[in-house]
Each structure stands twice: as structure tokens, then as C-alpha cells.
Amino acid sequence: MTVHEAAAVLGFRELEDIGFRELKKHYYQAAVYTHPDHGGSTVDFDRVQKAHKILVAWLRDRKCPTCEGSGTVRKWHGFYSVASRCPDCGGEG
Ligand SMILES: [Zn+2]
């Protein structure tokens, strides 16, 4: 399965649309939808697991544009700055 195929399995139209937050959401929806206990098939469910794994690995190789891979963002409060976890990648970088 290629990254593009994995993205299609989880309902993404463009690779640019994929971030950690979006991936989590799409994965959860796809997992619920294809779960054998909810009328899905094991084959489809396995495909979703595989696609998720591929996209997580693909995202890890990319640097988050918001924090540039550091996992934290700095906000200025007057003359000092406070570091907080990056909201876009959840601190993954
Ligand atoms: Zn980030």
C-alpha cells in the first residue's frame, strides 16, 4: 500500500490535508465504520489499520510546519516567552 492509497483508505483527498489531528479523526471514523462488530469486514478493518500505520510513519518523517519539528510553540507575554505543546502536531514535531 502506498501513502496515496493509505490516504484514500482513510478518506483523504489530498496528502496536504493530513495532520496528526485529522489522521486521528479519520482513523477513528474509519475504524468504527469498518469494525466487524459493527457490520464491517475484517478485510476492510485490516486495511484501515495498515493505512493508519503507513500514514503515521509518513507524518513522523515530515516536520510540522507550525513548530518546525520542535514540538513546542513559543508565545510572547510581554518580555518573556512561554513554551507550550504545539497544537497542530500535539508535540510530535
Ligand atoms: Zn508542531
PDB file of the backbone (N, CA, C, O) and the ligand in Angstrom, with CONECT records:
HET     ZN  A 101       1
ATOM      1  N   MET A   1       0.849  -1.201   0.000  1.00  0.00           N
ATOM      2  CA  MET A   1       0.000   0.000   0.000  1.00  0.00           C
ATOM      3  C   MET A   1       0.887   1.253   0.000  1.00  0.00           C
ATOM      4  O   MET A   1       1.781   1.400   0.833  1.00  0.00           O
ATOM      5  N   THR A   2       0.619   2.136  -0.942  1.00  0.00           N
ATOM      6  CA  THR A   2       1.406   3.372  -0.995  1.00  0.00           C
ATOM      7  C   THR A   2       0.791   4.412  -0.050  1.00  0.00           C
ATOM      8  O   THR A   2      -0.305   4.220   0.477  1.00  0.00           O
ATOM      9  N   VAL A   3       1.511   5.499   0.151  1.00  0.00           N
ATOM     10  CA  VAL A   3       0.988   6.574   1.003  1.00  0.00           C
ATOM     11  C   VAL A   3      -0.309   7.133   0.423  1.00  0.00           C
ATOM     12  O   VAL A   3      -1.245   7.445   1.159  1.00  0.00           O
ATOM     13  N   HIS A   4      -0.356   7.255  -0.906  1.00  0.00           N
ATOM     14  CA  HIS A   4      -1.567   7.769  -1.552  1.00  0.00           C
ATOM     15  C   HIS A   4      -2.753   6.817  -1.375  1.00  0.00           C
ATOM     16  O   HIS A   4      -3.883   7.249  -1.147  1.00  0.00           O
ATOM     17  N   GLU A   5      -2.479   5.528  -1.483  1.00  0.00           N
ATOM     18  CA  GLU A   5      -3.546   4.539  -1.284  1.00  0.00           C
ATOM     19  C   GLU A   5      -4.026   4.560   0.162  1.00  0.00           C
ATOM     20  O   GLU A   5      -5.223   4.473   0.438  1.00  0.00           O
ATOM     21  N   ALA A   6      -3.066   4.677   1.081  1.00  0.00           N
ATOM     22  CA  ALA A   6      -3.399   4.721   2.504  1.00  0.00           C
ATOM     23  C   ALA A   6      -4.270   5.944   2.802  1.00  0.00           C
ATOM     24  O   ALA A   6      -5.229   5.863   3.570  1.00  0.00           O
ATOM     25  N   ALA A   7      -3.924   7.069   2.186  1.00  0.00           N
ATOM     26  CA  ALA A   7      -4.695   8.295   2.391  1.00  0.00           C
ATOM     27  C   ALA A   7      -6.123   8.105   1.882  1.00  0.00           C
ATOM     28  O   ALA A   7      -7.078   8.551   2.519  1.00  0.00           O
ATOM     29  N   ALA A   8      -6.267   7.439   0.725  1.00  0.00           N
ATOM     30  CA  ALA A   8      -7.591   7.202   0.145  1.00  0.00           C
ATOM     31  C   ALA A   8      -8.420   6.279   1.035  1.00  0.00           C
ATOM     32  O   ALA A   8      -9.624   6.484   1.190  1.00  0.00           O
ATOM     33  N   VAL A   9      -7.782   5.268   1.620  1.00  0.00           N
ATOM     34  CA  VAL A   9      -8.480   4.327   2.501  1.00  0.00           C
ATOM     35  C   VAL A   9      -9.099   5.073   3.682  1.00  0.00           C
ATOM     36  O   VAL A   9     -10.202   4.750   4.123  1.00  0.00           O
ATOM     37  N   LEU A  10      -8.379   6.072   4.187  1.00  0.00           N
ATOM     38  CA  LEU A  10      -8.883   6.818   5.340  1.00  0.00           C
ATOM     39  C   LEU A  10      -9.674   8.064   4.936  1.00  0.00           C
ATOM     40  O   LEU A  10      -9.987   8.913   5.771  1.00  0.00           O
ATOM     41  N   GLY A  11      -9.990   8.157   3.638  1.00  0.00           N
ATOM     42  CA  GLY A  11     -10.888   9.218   3.193  1.00  0.00           C
ATOM     43  C   GLY A  11     -10.252  10.576   2.992  1.00  0.00           C
ATOM     44  O   GLY A  11     -10.949  11.591   3.025  1.00  0.00           O
ATOM     45  N   PHE A  12      -8.943  10.621   2.784  1.00  0.00           N
ATOM     46  CA  PHE A  12      -8.290  11.899   2.486  1.00  0.00           C
ATOM     47  C   PHE A  12      -8.193  12.067   0.976  1.00  0.00           C
ATOM     48  O   PHE A  12      -7.885  11.118   0.255  1.00  0.00           O
ATOM     49  N   ARG A  13      -8.457  13.270   0.506  1.00  0.00           N
ATOM     50  CA  ARG A  13      -8.353  13.525  -0.929  1.00  0.00           C
ATOM     51  C   ARG A  13      -6.963  14.012  -1.289  1.00  0.00           C
ATOM     52  O   ARG A  13      -6.453  13.705  -2.367  1.00  0.00           O
ATOM     53  N   GLU A  14      -6.350  14.770  -0.394  1.00  0.00           N
ATOM     54  CA  GLU A  14      -5.015  15.307  -0.660  1.00  0.00           C
ATOM     55  C   GLU A  14      -4.104  14.974   0.515  1.00  0.00           C
ATOM     56  O   GLU A  14      -4.530  14.985   1.670  1.00  0.00           O
ATOM     57  N   LEU A  15      -2.843  14.677   0.206  1.00  0.00           N
ATOM     58  CA  LEU A  15      -1.886  14.408   1.281  1.00  0.00           C
ATOM     59  C   LEU A  15      -1.702  15.645   2.152  1.00  0.00           C
ATOM     60  O   LEU A  15      -1.409  15.544   3.343  1.00  0.00           O
ATOM     61  N   GLU A  16      -1.881  16.830   1.529  1.00  0.00           N
ATOM     62  CA  GLU A  16      -1.695  18.084   2.264  1.00  0.00           C
ATOM     63  C   GLU A  16      -2.737  18.245   3.377  1.00  0.00           C
ATOM     64  O   GLU A  16      -2.533  19.000   4.328  1.00  0.00           O
ATOM     65  N   ASP A  17      -3.865  17.519   3.242  1.00  0.00           N
ATOM     66  CA  ASP A  17      -4.929  17.635   4.239  1.00  0.00           C
ATOM     67  C   ASP A  17      -4.589  16.876   5.521  1.00  0.00           C
ATOM     68  O   ASP A  17      -5.269  17.038   6.535  1.00  0.00           O
ATOM     69  N   ILE A  18      -3.553  16.060   5.482  1.00  0.00           N
ATOM     70  CA  ILE A  18      -3.299  15.156   6.599  1.00  0.00           C
ATOM     71  C   ILE A  18      -2.378  15.765   7.643  1.00  0.00           C
ATOM     72  O   ILE A  18      -1.259  16.185   7.345  1.00  0.00           O
ATOM     73  N   GLY A  19      -2.877  15.803   8.876  1.00  0.00           N
ATOM     74  CA  GLY A  19      -2.087  16.189  10.031  1.00  0.00           C
ATOM     75  C   GLY A  19      -2.385  15.175  11.114  1.00  0.00           C
ATOM     76  O   GLY A  19      -3.236  14.305  10.929  1.00  0.00           O
ATOM     77  N   PHE A  20      -1.702  15.272  12.237  1.00  0.00           N
ATOM     78  CA  PHE A  20      -1.926  14.289  13.296  1.00  0.00           C
ATOM     79  C   PHE A  20      -3.370  14.304  13.802  1.00  0.00           C
ATOM     80  O   PHE A  20      -3.973  13.265  14.069  1.00  0.00           O
ATOM     81  N   ARG A  21      -3.892  15.515  13.921  1.00  0.00           N
ATOM     82  CA  ARG A  21      -5.263  15.631  14.416  1.00  0.00           C
ATOM     83  C   ARG A  21      -6.256  15.041  13.437  1.00  0.00           C
ATOM     84  O   ARG A  21      -7.152  14.294  13.829  1.00  0.00           O
ATOM     85  N   GLU A  22      -6.099  15.379  12.144  1.00  0.00           N
ATOM     86  CA  GLU A  22      -7.011  14.891  11.115  1.00  0.00           C
ATOM     87  C   GLU A  22      -6.898  13.378  10.974  1.00  0.00           C
ATOM     88  O   GLU A  22      -7.894  12.676  10.801  1.00  0.00           O
ATOM     89  N   LEU A  23      -5.664  12.896  11.051  1.00  0.00           N
ATOM     90  CA  LEU A  23      -5.441  11.459  10.914  1.00  0.00           C
ATOM     91  C   LEU A  23      -6.165  10.690  12.015  1.00  0.00           C
ATOM     92  O   LEU A  23      -6.801   9.667  11.761  1.00  0.00           O
ATOM     93  N   LYS A  24      -6.060  11.195  13.226  1.00  0.00           N
ATOM     94  CA  LYS A  24      -6.714  10.566  14.367  1.00  0.00           C
ATOM     95  C   LYS A  24      -8.223  10.488  14.144  1.00  0.00           C
ATOM     96  O   LYS A  24      -8.849   9.454  14.378  1.00  0.00           O
ATOM     97  N   LYS A  25      -8.784  11.592  13.691  1.00  0.00           N
ATOM     98  CA  LYS A  25     -10.218  11.682  13.467  1.00  0.00           C
ATOM     99  C   LYS A  25     -10.669  10.716  12.366  1.00  0.00           C
ATOM    100  O   LYS A  25     -11.618   9.951  12.538  1.00  0.00           O
ATOM    101  N   HIS A  26      -9.966  10.772  11.235  1.00  0.00           N
ATOM    102  CA  HIS A  26     -10.329   9.917  10.103  1.00  0.00           C
ATOM    103  C   HIS A  26     -10.143   8.448  10.453  1.00  0.00           C
ATOM    104  O   HIS A  26     -10.954   7.599  10.084  1.00  0.00           O
ATOM    105  N   TYR A  27      -9.062   8.162  11.171  1.00  0.00           N
ATOM    106  CA  TYR A  27      -8.788   6.776  11.548  1.00  0.00           C
ATOM    107  C   TYR A  27      -9.893   6.250  12.458  1.00  0.00           C
ATOM    108  O   TYR A  27     -10.375   5.131  12.285  1.00  0.00           O
ATOM    109  N   TYR A  28     -10.284   7.065  13.422  1.00  0.00           N
ATOM    110  CA  TYR A  28     -11.318   6.649  14.364  1.00  0.00           C
ATOM    111  C   TYR A  28     -12.636   6.367  13.631  1.00  0.00           C
ATOM    112  O   TYR A  28     -13.290   5.351  13.868  1.00  0.00           O
ATOM    113  N   GLN A  29     -13.005   7.286  12.742  1.00  0.00           N
ATOM    114  CA  GLN A  29     -14.248   7.106  11.995  1.00  0.00           C
ATOM    115  C   GLN A  29     -14.202   5.855  11.128  1.00  0.00           C
ATOM    116  O   GLN A  29     -15.157   5.080  11.080  1.00  0.00           O
ATOM    117  N   ALA A  30     -13.060   5.668  10.435  1.00  0.00           N
ATOM    118  CA  ALA A  30     -12.918   4.509   9.553  1.00  0.00           C
ATOM    119  C   ALA A  30     -12.907   3.211  10.356  1.00  0.00           C
ATOM    120  O   ALA A  30     -13.468   2.202   9.927  1.00  0.00           O
ATOM    121  N   ALA A  31     -12.262   3.243  11.526  1.00  0.00           N
ATOM    122  CA  ALA A  31     -12.178   2.042  12.363  1.00  0.00           C
ATOM    123  C   ALA A  31     -13.557   1.649  12.880  1.00  0.00           C
ATOM    124  O   ALA A  31     -13.898   0.466  12.915  1.00  0.00           O
ATOM    125  N   VAL A  32     -14.345   2.636  13.279  1.00  0.00           N
ATOM    126  CA  VAL A  32     -15.699   2.352  13.758  1.00  0.00           C
ATOM    127  C   VAL A  32     -16.550   1.811  12.609  1.00  0.00           C
ATOM    128  O   VAL A  32     -17.280   0.832  12.765  1.00  0.00           O
ATOM    129  N   TYR A  33     -16.442   2.457  11.468  1.00  0.00           N
ATOM    130  CA  TYR A  33     -17.253   2.111  10.296  1.00  0.00           C
ATOM    131  C   TYR A  33     -16.960   0.709   9.776  1.00  0.00           C
ATOM    132  O   TYR A  33     -17.868  -0.010   9.358  1.00  0.00           O
ATOM    133  N   THR A  34     -15.669   0.322   9.807  1.00  0.00           N
ATOM    134  CA  THR A  34     -15.299  -0.980   9.227  1.00  0.00           C
ATOM    135  C   THR A  34     -15.181  -2.083  10.271  1.00  0.00           C
ATOM    136  O   THR A  34     -14.885  -3.230   9.933  1.00  0.00           O
ATOM    137  N   HIS A  35     -15.411  -1.743  11.539  1.00  0.00           N
ATOM    138  CA  HIS A  35     -15.232  -2.750  12.584  1.00  0.00           C
ATOM    139  C   HIS A  35     -16.200  -3.918  12.402  1.00  0.00           C
ATOM    140  O   HIS A  35     -17.403  -3.719  12.229  1.00  0.00           O
ATOM    141  N   PRO A  36     -15.659  -5.144  12.445  1.00  0.00           N
ATOM    142  CA  PRO A  36     -16.515  -6.327  12.247  1.00  0.00           C
ATOM    143  C   PRO A  36     -17.696  -6.390  13.221  1.00  0.00           C
ATOM    144  O   PRO A  36     -18.745  -6.936  12.880  1.00  0.00           O
ATOM    145  N   ASP A  37     -17.537  -5.840  14.420  1.00  0.00           N
ATOM    146  CA  ASP A  37     -18.635  -5.842  15.387  1.00  0.00           C
ATOM    147  C   ASP A  37     -19.755  -4.886  14.994  1.00  0.00           C
ATOM    148  O   ASP A  37     -20.859  -4.956  15.535  1.00  0.00           O
ATOM    149  N   HIS A  38     -19.465  -3.990  14.048  1.00  0.00           N
ATOM    150  CA  HIS A  38     -20.468  -3.013  13.626  1.00  0.00           C
ATOM    151  C   HIS A  38     -20.868  -3.238  12.182  1.00  0.00           C
ATOM    152  O   HIS A  38     -21.289  -2.308  11.495  1.00  0.00           O
ATOM    153  N   GLY A  39     -20.738  -4.476  11.720  1.00  0.00           N
ATOM    154  CA  GLY A  39     -21.197  -4.809  10.381  1.00  0.00           C
ATOM    155  C   GLY A  39     -20.157  -4.650   9.280  1.00  0.00           C
ATOM    156  O   GLY A  39     -20.462  -4.843   8.103  1.00  0.00           O
ATOM    157  N   GLY A  40     -18.922  -4.297   9.659  1.00  0.00           N
ATOM    158  CA  GLY A  40     -17.861  -4.180   8.663  1.00  0.00           C
ATOM    159  C   GLY A  40     -17.208  -5.533   8.427  1.00  0.00           C
ATOM    160  O   GLY A  40     -17.634  -6.538   8.996  1.00  0.00           O
ATOM    161  N   SER A  41     -16.183  -5.564   7.595  1.00  0.00           N
ATOM    162  CA  SER A  41     -15.484  -6.820   7.342  1.00  0.00           C
ATOM    163  C   SER A  41     -14.062  -6.756   7.893  1.00  0.00           C
ATOM    164  O   SER A  41     -13.468  -5.683   8.000  1.00  0.00           O
ATOM    165  N   THR A  42     -13.537  -7.917   8.236  1.00  0.00           N
ATOM    166  CA  THR A  42     -12.176  -7.987   8.773  1.00  0.00           C
ATOM    167  C   THR A  42     -11.160  -7.470   7.772  1.00  0.00           C
ATOM    168  O   THR A  42     -10.164  -6.848   8.139  1.00  0.00           O
ATOM    169  N   VAL A  43     -11.432  -7.743   6.480  1.00  0.00           N
ATOM    170  CA  VAL A  43     -10.516  -7.298   5.423  1.00  0.00           C
ATOM    171  C   VAL A  43     -10.429  -5.769   5.404  1.00  0.00           C
ATOM    172  O   VAL A  43      -9.339  -5.198   5.364  1.00  0.00           O
ATOM    173  N   ASP A  44     -11.594  -5.120   5.433  1.00  0.00           N
ATOM    174  CA  ASP A  44     -11.624  -3.657   5.424  1.00  0.00           C
ATOM    175  C   ASP A  44     -10.988  -3.088   6.687  1.00  0.00           C
ATOM    176  O   ASP A  44     -10.245  -2.108   6.633  1.00  0.00           O
ATOM    177  N   PHE A  45     -11.285  -3.708   7.813  1.00  0.00           N
ATOM    178  CA  PHE A  45     -10.750  -3.241   9.082  1.00  0.00           C
ATOM    179  C   PHE A  45      -9.221  -3.340   9.086  1.00  0.00           C
ATOM    180  O   PHE A  45      -8.538  -2.429   9.551  1.00  0.00           O
ATOM    181  N   ASP A  46      -8.696  -4.440   8.571  1.00  0.00           N
ATOM    182  CA  ASP A  46      -7.239  -4.621   8.477  1.00  0.00           C
ATOM    183  C   ASP A  46      -6.606  -3.573   7.563  1.00  0.00           C
ATOM    184  O   ASP A  46      -5.512  -3.075   7.830  1.00  0.00           O
ATOM    185  N   ARG A  47      -7.316  -3.247   6.481  1.00  0.00           N
ATOM    186  CA  ARG A  47      -6.831  -2.240   5.546  1.00  0.00           C
ATOM    187  C   ARG A  47      -6.718  -0.874   6.233  1.00  0.00           C
ATOM    188  O   ARG A  47      -5.771  -0.124   6.000  1.00  0.00           O
ATOM    189  N   VAL A  48      -7.701  -0.572   7.080  1.00  0.00           N
ATOM    190  CA  VAL A  48      -7.692   0.697   7.820  1.00  0.00           C
ATOM    191  C   VAL A  48      -6.509   0.729   8.786  1.00  0.00           C
ATOM    192  O   VAL A  48      -5.834   1.752   8.904  1.00  0.00           O
ATOM    193  N   GLN A  49      -6.252  -0.389   9.481  1.00  0.00           N
ATOM    194  CA  GLN A  49      -5.119  -0.459  10.411  1.00  0.00           C
ATOM    195  C   GLN A  49      -3.807  -0.221   9.674  1.00  0.00           C
ATOM    196  O   GLN A  49      -2.937   0.521  10.129  1.00  0.00           O
ATOM    197  N   LYS A  50      -3.693  -0.885   8.505  1.00  0.00           N
ATOM    198  CA  LYS A  50      -2.480  -0.793   7.707  1.00  0.00           C
ATOM    199  C   LYS A  50      -2.277   0.639   7.207  1.00  0.00           C
ATOM    200  O   LYS A  50      -1.174   1.184   7.258  1.00  0.00           O
ATOM    201  N   ALA A  51      -3.366   1.230   6.725  1.00  0.00           N
ATOM    202  CA  ALA A  51      -3.308   2.603   6.194  1.00  0.00           C
ATOM    203  C   ALA A  51      -2.900   3.581   7.288  1.00  0.00           C
ATOM    204  O   ALA A  51      -2.103   4.490   7.055  1.00  0.00           O
ATOM    205  N   HIS A  52      -3.447   3.392   8.472  1.00  0.00           N
ATOM    206  CA  HIS A  52      -3.126   4.261   9.600  1.00  0.00           C
ATOM    207  C   HIS A  52      -1.648   4.179   9.947  1.00  0.00           C
ATOM    208  O   HIS A  52      -0.996   5.197  10.182  1.00  0.00           O
ATOM    209  N   LYS A  53      -1.130   2.961   9.975  1.00  0.00           N
ATOM    210  CA  LYS A  53       0.279   2.732  10.299  1.00  0.00           C
ATOM    211  C   LYS A  53       1.191   3.442   9.287  1.00  0.00           C
ATOM    212  O   LYS A  53       2.173   4.084   9.660  1.00  0.00           O
ATOM    213  N   ILE A  54       0.846   3.312   8.020  1.00  0.00           N
ATOM    214  CA  ILE A  54       1.640   3.925   6.950  1.00  0.00           C
ATOM    215  C   ILE A  54       1.634   5.447   7.079  1.00  0.00           C
ATOM    216  O   ILE A  54       2.669   6.097   6.934  1.00  0.00           O
ATOM    217  N   LEU A  55       0.441   6.010   7.355  1.00  0.00           N
ATOM    218  CA  LEU A  55       0.341   7.470   7.428  1.00  0.00           C
ATOM    219  C   LEU A  55       1.009   8.037   8.681  1.00  0.00           C
ATOM    220  O   LEU A  55       1.554   9.140   8.647  1.00  0.00           O
ATOM    221  N   VAL A  56       0.969   7.293   9.780  1.00  0.00           N
ATOM    222  CA  VAL A  56       1.669   7.740  10.994  1.00  0.00           C
ATOM    223  C   VAL A  56       3.169   7.808  10.716  1.00  0.00           C
ATOM    224  O   VAL A  56       3.836   8.777  11.081  1.00  0.00           O
ATOM    225  N   ALA A  57       3.688   6.769  10.068  1.00  0.00           N
ATOM    226  CA  ALA A  57       5.115   6.732   9.739  1.00  0.00           C
ATOM    227  C   ALA A  57       5.472   7.861   8.774  1.00  0.00           C
ATOM    228  O   ALA A  57       6.528   8.483   8.888  1.00  0.00           O
ATOM    229  N   TRP A  58       4.573   8.111   7.826  1.00  0.00           N
ATOM    230  CA  TRP A  58       4.802   9.166   6.835  1.00  0.00           C
ATOM    231  C   TRP A  58       4.805  10.548   7.501  1.00  0.00           C
ATOM    232  O   TRP A  58       5.624  11.408   7.178  1.00  0.00           O
ATOM    233  N   LEU A  59       3.869  10.738   8.438  1.00  0.00           N
ATOM    234  CA  LEU A  59       3.792  12.029   9.141  1.00  0.00           C
ATOM    235  C   LEU A  59       5.019  12.258  10.021  1.00  0.00           C
ATOM    236  O   LEU A  59       5.509  13.383  10.128  1.00  0.00           O
ATOM    237  N   ARG A  60       5.514  11.189  10.650  1.00  0.00           N
ATOM    238  CA  ARG A  60       6.673  11.306  11.540  1.00  0.00           C
ATOM    239  C   ARG A  60       7.900  11.775  10.773  1.00  0.00           C
ATOM    240  O   ARG A  60       8.756  12.469  11.322  1.00  0.00           O
ATOM    241  N   ASP A  61       7.983  11.391   9.493  1.00  0.00           N
ATOM    242  CA  ASP A  61       9.122  11.780   8.662  1.00  0.00           C
ATOM    243  C   ASP A  61       9.050  13.240   8.219  1.00  0.00           C
ATOM    244  O   ASP A  61      10.044  13.834   7.799  1.00  0.00           O
ATOM    245  N   ARG A  62       7.846  13.797   8.327  1.00  0.00           N
ATOM    246  CA  ARG A  62       7.664  15.191   7.929  1.00  0.00           C
ATOM    247  C   ARG A  62       7.830  16.069   9.154  1.00  0.00           C
ATOM    248  O   ARG A  62       7.539  15.664  10.279  1.00  0.00           O
ATOM    249  N   LYS A  63       8.295  17.254   8.913  1.00  0.00           N
ATOM    250  CA  LYS A  63       8.376  18.198  10.017  1.00  0.00           C
ATOM    251  C   LYS A  63       7.091  18.990  10.072  1.00  0.00           C
ATOM    252  O   LYS A  63       6.542  19.380   9.041  1.00  0.00           O
ATOM    253  N   CYS A  64       6.620  19.223  11.269  1.00  0.00           N
ATOM    254  CA  CYS A  64       5.421  20.026  11.443  1.00  0.00           C
ATOM    255  C   CYS A  64       5.737  21.475  11.069  1.00  0.00           C
ATOM    256  O   CYS A  64       6.692  22.049  11.592  1.00  0.00           O
ATOM    257  N   PRO A  65       4.954  22.070  10.174  1.00  0.00           N
ATOM    258  CA  PRO A  65       5.249  23.448   9.754  1.00  0.00           C
ATOM    259  C   PRO A  65       5.008  24.484  10.850  1.00  0.00           C
ATOM    260  O   PRO A  65       5.610  25.557  10.832  1.00  0.00           O
ATOM    261  N   THR A  66       4.138  24.169  11.794  1.00  0.00           N
ATOM    262  CA  THR A  66       3.811  25.136  12.846  1.00  0.00           C
ATOM    263  C   THR A  66       4.960  25.306  13.826  1.00  0.00           C
ATOM    264  O   THR A  66       5.304  26.431  14.187  1.00  0.00           O
ATOM    265  N   CYS A  67       5.560  24.198  14.262  1.00  0.00           N
ATOM    266  CA  CYS A  67       6.629  24.289  15.268  1.00  0.00           C
ATOM    267  C   CYS A  67       7.991  23.935  14.650  1.00  0.00           C
ATOM    268  O   CYS A  67       9.007  23.904  15.344  1.00  0.00           O
ATOM    269  N   GLU A  68       7.995  23.670  13.346  1.00  0.00           N
ATOM    270  CA  GLU A  68       9.204  23.285  12.610  1.00  0.00           C
ATOM    271  C   GLU A  68       9.907  22.079  13.231  1.00  0.00           C
ATOM    272  O   GLU A  68      11.136  22.005  13.252  1.00  0.00           O
ATOM    273  N   GLY A  69       9.125  21.157  13.726  1.00  0.00           N
ATOM    274  CA  GLY A  69       9.669  19.901  14.220  1.00  0.00           C
ATOM    275  C   GLY A  69      10.091  19.888  15.671  1.00  0.00           C
ATOM    276  O   GLY A  69      10.516  18.852  16.181  1.00  0.00           O
ATOM    277  N   SER A  70       9.982  21.035  16.356  1.00  0.00           N
ATOM    278  CA  SER A  70      10.438  21.081  17.749  1.00  0.00           C
ATOM    279  C   SER A  70       9.383  20.527  18.708  1.00  0.00           C
ATOM    280  O   SER A  70       9.713  20.119  19.822  1.00  0.00           O
ATOM    281  N   GLY A  71       8.121  20.511  18.283  1.00  0.00           N
ATOM    282  CA  GLY A  71       7.046  20.021  19.137  1.00  0.00           C
ATOM    283  C   GLY A  71       6.496  21.059  20.097  1.00  0.00           C
ATOM    284  O   GLY A  71       5.490  20.823  20.766  1.00  0.00           O
ATOM    285  N   THR A  72       7.153  22.207  20.167  1.00  0.00           N
ATOM    286  CA  THR A  72       6.660  23.270  21.046  1.00  0.00           C
ATOM    287  C   THR A  72       6.548  24.585  20.279  1.00  0.00           C
ATOM    288  O   THR A  72       7.284  24.840  19.326  1.00  0.00           O
ATOM    289  N   VAL A  73       5.618  25.394  20.721  1.00  0.00           N
ATOM    290  CA  VAL A  73       5.490  26.735  20.156  1.00  0.00           C
ATOM    291  C   VAL A  73       5.700  27.745  21.283  1.00  0.00           C
ATOM    292  O   VAL A  73       5.345  27.485  22.433  1.00  0.00           O
ATOM    293  N   ARG A  74       6.280  28.900  20.943  1.00  0.00           N
ATOM    294  CA  ARG A  74       6.542  29.923  21.956  1.00  0.00           C
ATOM    295  C   ARG A  74       5.587  31.085  21.774  1.00  0.00           C
ATOM    296  O   ARG A  74       5.395  31.594  20.670  1.00  0.00           O
ATOM    297  N   LYS A  75       4.996  31.489  22.881  1.00  0.00           N
ATOM    298  CA  LYS A  75       4.128  32.652  22.849  1.00  0.00           C
ATOM    299  C   LYS A  75       4.750  33.718  23.712  1.00  0.00           C
ATOM    300  O   LYS A  75       5.232  33.451  24.813  1.00  0.00           O
ATOM    301  N   TRP A  76       4.734  34.925  23.200  1.00  0.00           N
ATOM    302  CA  TRP A  76       5.331  36.017  23.955  1.00  0.00           C
ATOM    303  C   TRP A  76       4.307  36.687  24.859  1.00  0.00           C
ATOM    304  O   TRP A  76       3.216  37.073  24.441  1.00  0.00           O
ATOM    305  N   HIS A  77       4.715  36.805  26.125  1.00  0.00           N
ATOM    306  CA  HIS A  77       3.897  37.520  27.103  1.00  0.00           C
ATOM    307  C   HIS A  77       4.744  38.674  27.600  1.00  0.00           C
ATOM    308  O   HIS A  77       5.540  38.511  28.524  1.00  0.00           O
ATOM    309  N   GLY A  78       4.580  39.827  26.997  1.00  0.00           N
ATOM    310  CA  GLY A  78       5.407  40.963  27.376  1.00  0.00           C
ATOM    311  C   GLY A  78       6.846  40.686  27.019  1.00  0.00           C
ATOM    312  O   GLY A  78       7.160  40.501  25.843  1.00  0.00           O
ATOM    313  N   PHE A  79       7.735  40.652  28.002  1.00  0.00           N
ATOM    314  CA  PHE A  79       9.162  40.498  27.697  1.00  0.00           C
ATOM    315  C   PHE A  79       9.671  39.070  27.887  1.00  0.00           C
ATOM    316  O   PHE A  79      10.860  38.807  27.708  1.00  0.00           O
ATOM    317  N   TYR A  80       8.790  38.160  28.245  1.00  0.00           N
ATOM    318  CA  TYR A  80       9.237  36.768  28.319  1.00  0.00           C
ATOM    319  C   TYR A  80       8.341  35.874  27.463  1.00  0.00           C
ATOM    320  O   TYR A  80       7.204  36.237  27.161  1.00  0.00           O
ATOM    321  N   SER A  81       8.850  34.712  27.074  1.00  0.00           N
ATOM    322  CA  SER A  81       8.063  33.814  26.243  1.00  0.00           C
ATOM    323  C   SER A  81       7.785  32.518  26.994  1.00  0.00           C
ATOM    324  O   SER A  81       8.577  32.074  27.824  1.00  0.00           O
ATOM    325  N   VAL A  82       6.645  31.932  26.680  1.00  0.00           N
ATOM    326  CA  VAL A  82       6.250  30.680  27.314  1.00  0.00           C
ATOM    327  C   VAL A  82       6.140  29.615  26.237  1.00  0.00           C
ATOM    328  O   VAL A  82       5.480  29.817  25.218  1.00  0.00           O
ATOM    329  N   ALA A  83       6.796  28.469  26.469  1.00  0.00           N
ATOM    330  CA  ALA A  83       6.720  27.375  25.512  1.00  0.00           C
ATOM    331  C   ALA A  83       5.527  26.493  25.852  1.00  0.00           C
ATOM    332  O   ALA A  83       5.301  26.156  27.014  1.00  0.00           O
ATOM    333  N   SER A  84       4.771  26.126  24.833  1.00  0.00           N
ATOM    334  CA  SER A  84       3.682  25.185  25.065  1.00  0.00           C
ATOM    335  C   SER A  84       3.674  24.160  23.947  1.00  0.00           C
ATOM    336  O   SER A  84       4.276  24.353  22.891  1.00  0.00           O
ATOM    337  N   ARG A  85       2.980  23.071  24.207  1.00  0.00           N
ATOM    338  CA  ARG A  85       2.942  21.998  23.227  1.00  0.00           C
ATOM    339  C   ARG A  85       2.275  22.489  21.953  1.00  0.00           C
ATOM    340  O   ARG A  85       1.261  23.186  21.989  1.00  0.00           O
ATOM    341  N   CYS A  86       2.855  22.118  20.846  1.00  0.00           N
ATOM    342  CA  CYS A  86       2.332  22.548  19.545  1.00  0.00           C
ATOM    343  C   CYS A  86       0.913  21.999  19.346  1.00  0.00           C
ATOM    344  O   CYS A  86       0.692  20.794  19.467  1.00  0.00           O
ATOM    345  N   PRO A  87      -0.049  22.885  19.041  1.00  0.00           N
ATOM    346  CA  PRO A  87      -1.429  22.417  18.876  1.00  0.00           C
ATOM    347  C   PRO A  87      -1.660  21.613  17.597  1.00  0.00           C
ATOM    348  O   PRO A  87      -2.605  20.829  17.523  1.00  0.00           O
ATOM    349  N   ASP A  88      -0.809  21.801  16.598  1.00  0.00           N
ATOM    350  CA  ASP A  88      -1.041  21.129  15.324  1.00  0.00           C
ATOM    351  C   ASP A  88      -0.534  19.697  15.266  1.00  0.00           C
ATOM    352  O   ASP A  88      -1.137  18.846  14.612  1.00  0.00           O
ATOM    353  N   CYS A  89       0.565  19.431  15.942  1.00  0.00           N
ATOM    354  CA  CYS A  89       1.101  18.071  15.903  1.00  0.00           C
ATOM    355  C   CYS A  89       1.018  17.411  17.273  1.00  0.00           C
ATOM    356  O   CYS A  89       1.408  16.253  17.426  1.00  0.00           O
ATOM    357  N   GLY A  90       0.515  18.134  18.267  1.00  0.00           N
ATOM    358  CA  GLY A  90       0.398  17.560  19.611  1.00  0.00           C
ATOM    359  C   GLY A  90       1.743  17.266  20.239  1.00  0.00           C
ATOM    360  O   GLY A  90       1.857  16.373  21.079  1.00  0.00           O
ATOM    361  N   GLY A  91       2.764  18.010  19.842  1.00  0.00           N
ATOM    362  CA  GLY A  91       4.098  17.821  20.424  1.00  0.00           C
ATOM    363  C   GLY A  91       4.937  16.783  19.706  1.00  0.00           C
ATOM    364  O   GLY A  91       6.050  16.468  20.128  1.00  0.00           O
ATOM    365  N   GLU A  92       4.393  16.247  18.606  1.00  0.00           N
ATOM    366  CA  GLU A  92       5.118  15.219  17.866  1.00  0.00           C
ATOM    367  C   GLU A  92       6.237  15.803  16.990  1.00  0.00           C
ATOM    368  O   GLU A  92       7.166  15.105  16.584  1.00  0.00           O
ATOM    369  N   GLY A  93       6.116  17.068  16.724  1.00  0.00           N
ATOM    370  CA  GLY A  93       7.114  17.713  15.851  1.00  0.00           C
ATOM    371  C   GLY A  93       6.703  17.662  14.415  1.00  0.00           C
ATOM    372  O   GLY A  93       7.424  18.156  13.548  1.00  0.00           O
TER     373      GLY A  93
HETATM  374 ZN    ZN A 101       4.038  21.103  15.648  1.00  0.00          ZN2+
END
